[in-house]
């Protein structure tokens, strides 16, 4: 090589979501111009959702082994379907429709599916198989990206549904303003294939909590996935692992947990009823603080920097113990129906004295070590 010729810059292609302060500052990144990964207009976002790879945005085709072949990424990965016997079961959408777990697919090109996403899928699958401690040691952004992909996959059926045969768009069931949340989520999902550096707020843009859970003898019985309507968040139970994530609250849900529950629940195994009560309560609290995120994007082939400023929506709802209890009742109902036999599930609220009820603590405020009923698998 000529001594006057510059040596090409060598940099490992890192992926994930990182706060800029944690990677040594902007001088560590040499920016170059690159095509935008996420479209800016509503019509372009709808085109992405229905017909393009949801990560890289390449238009897809059905040509076998073509670089841009639509390989149909599973919303719920096949290892998850096998582990919890989900393939022939149905999950509900917010508009009342139901889709088979095995038929829930999103457009994805070969490289994004088999290279960028498969690595994270393998890490998640191995960690779940080893147990909660192994799963809890995964980087926060890895678990978030996996949850965000599932949430996006579920939501895309409602933001821009398409006929499974003709691929023609159908009538959406979510309101137009939800496209803002989808656009923001698509930026964060670039963490599958780029290093997404965020800055402008002391917290990462999302919250993520993980909990050890109790199960009976048959772990395949203990799976559930729930997402609130019109609010970008998700909660999952996978055997002995419980996850709650909000995608645009800048750590508010984590703060609510630290303030109200961390001292009592820290490290304790939760009964599924307890986990879903907690999920309902925390997601209700997070829903009270909707944020509109303004951001500037700087992007090259390997990195994306998001400099953001979250602004609260002008009208915030007031906290209500009764409404929080209703969210807990709705989220926990599939499990409390099994325990109590009551079709409505446990109320988590009594009208007699106007006070909340809980499965998390005893009357003296200590943690309630709630066993799995013997009749459960």
Secondary structure, 3 states (H helix, E strand, C coil): CCCCCCCCCCCCCCCEEEEHHHHCCHHHCCCCCCCCCCCCCHHHHHHHHHHECCCCCCECECCCCCCCECCCEECCCHHHHHHCCCCCCEEECCCCCEEEHHHCEECCCHHHHHHHHHHHHHHHHHHHHHCHHHHHCCCHHHHHHHHHHHHHHHHHHHHCCECCCCCCECCCCCCCCHHHHHHHHHHHHHHHCCEEEEECCCCCCCEEEEEEECCCCCHHHCEEEECCCCCCEEEEEECCEEEEEECCCCCHHHHHHHHHCHHHHCCCCECHHHHHHHHHHHHHHHHCCCEEEEEEEEECCCEEEEEEEEEECCCCCCCCHHHHHHHHHHHHHHHHHHHHCCCCCCCCEECCCCEECCCCECCCCCECCCCCCCCCC
